[in-house]
């Protein structure tokens, strides 16, 4: 089953109302007004929002759910004058991620995520801070990516190895799936520890104060 998910557009409201380009303008404004409760948020209502992003940044995502997997086709168009950074799960520092996206609980839902996570209270110390690949979206450009998550869902958290009982368990009968994408505007703060190894840029988890989270509407799991 194919689901087309609403678009979130950060352009000023005056440029969006009365146009047919974006049918969900009111939803976009609501999303931008949400006050984030931190990356540790564990309900769908607490996921979207965060730091301010420049006007002119548009997020689109199509979510396809089949008995075998979930496919997310997302794109971010940057019509602003500010460069953006998006966390993506790619091999870096000779480490291959366990999947295309993180899979974590969000209340009665499952969140599929490409975003930064704060350091969990349950994790005291790790020998190496978890990191994730970084994709730059320069002004006037659009970047897109397709990710697939197999079913049945398996939890995958960047700090998974630091939890005493393993990564946070997923709901056994989820009401739906939501996809969230993190976006960080330039200038990039030092805590991100933006670095490059063998031509691949990456950033550190543990801090998300300058991250905005775009999230789709929940899609029912059948």
QUILIN-V811516 format. One line per field, one symbol per residue. ss: DSSP state (H for helix, E for strand, L for the rest). burial: # if it has 9 or more other ideal C-beta (glycine too) atoms within 8 Angstrom, else .. A space follows every 10 residues. Layout:
BEGIN
ss: ???
burial: ???
END
This chain:
BEGIN
ss: LEEELLLEEL LLHHHLLLLL LLLLHHHHHH HHHLLLLLLL LLLHHHLLEE LLLLLLEEEE EEEEELLLEE EEEEEEEELL LLLEEEEELL LELLELLLLL LEEEEELLEE EEEELLLELL LLLLLLLLLL EEEEEEELLL EEEEEEEEEE LLLLLELLLH HHLLLLLLLL LLLLLEEEEE EEEEELLLLH HHLLEEELLE EEEELELLLL EEEEELLLEE LL
burial: ..#.#.#### #....#.... .#.##.###. ##...#..## #.##..#### #.##.##### ######...# ######.### .########. .#....#.#. ######..## ########## ..#..#...# #######.#. ..#.#.#### #.#.###.## .##...#..# #..####### #####..#.. .###..#..# ########.# ######.##. #.
END
